[in-house]
Amino acid sequence: MVAVVRILIRRIILLVPLMLGIVMFVFIVMRFSDSDPASAYFQGANPTEQQLHDFRERNGLLDPFLVRYVDFVGDLLRGDMGVSALTRAPVVDQVTTALPLTMQLTFLGLGIAVVLALLGGVTAAIYRDRFPDQLIRVVSLTGVAAPGFWLALLMIQYLAVDAGWFPTSGYVNPADSFTGWLKTMTLPALALSLPVAAQLTRIVRTAVVEELDRDYVRTAIGSGLPPVVVVGRNVLRNALMNPLTVLGLRVGYLLGGAVVIETIFNLPGMGKLMIDAVKNGDPAVVQGGVLTIAFGFVVVNLVIDILYLLVNPRLRSAEA
């Protein structure tokens, strides 16, 4: 446990320059965008050049680049992401309102992807080169090639419009109705998770097949242990190292894909917040949304690294 804590502290320290690099990249990109906070603030009011100049001077937009960057980092450390030019509301308030829905969608999709990948991958490995394996490989290959937004549109057409099993759009808070929440989130989560589940299924199958061919598995089964016990207790734990690493990268896809899926299903999450901000020319909200998703990706990968350390004692001893 001491080794895990030591490695965790080391990883957190290494995150500091990574976070600063992300902030620098986003800050530079936003400076080269066509969005003008002053024009967005006076949108529809026909401001004079003097009013625009006064606004930029008052908000530090005319300061040198490094001064603005240092001020921006300082504001972030205080939890200040700026103010929306359109709504005049703090960006952090809008982010904290939209982020929970995006996290719900992301982790629900992640859970579905993991369950489907384990069931499909292990089944395909156990029945390798037989009909279940061939069927799962065809389905997973199709899932890898199918984009999430296309799956979303198909689900809306056939499962929502034609069958009427699910609503086509909208969101119900789980505190108000868990059943309603589940109905509104099922199709978005499936559309988001199926491509990831298809990729993970292929990786899990390969890992489990390699593990099943090892001598200790044949010895355990030959000594009379039930195959279910051997697979569940030993094979899965050793085989899931590589899929767990890939899963950390796929979480980034889920976070990014949630932005598109939320827009299709009209869910009031980070996706809708950022798309509306881009359409309305609100750079502070776009900047805050991008940083939030980027930081979320980094934090989730840190959690995956910790899980990887917990299930891989050899890695702990190598890094300690």
Helices and strands as residue ranges (DSSP letters): H 2-31, H 37-41, H 49-58, H 65-77, H 91-126, H 131-145, H 148-155, I 156-162, H 178-212, H 215-222, H 227-230, I 231-235, H 236-239, H 241-264, H 270-280, H 283-311, H 313-319
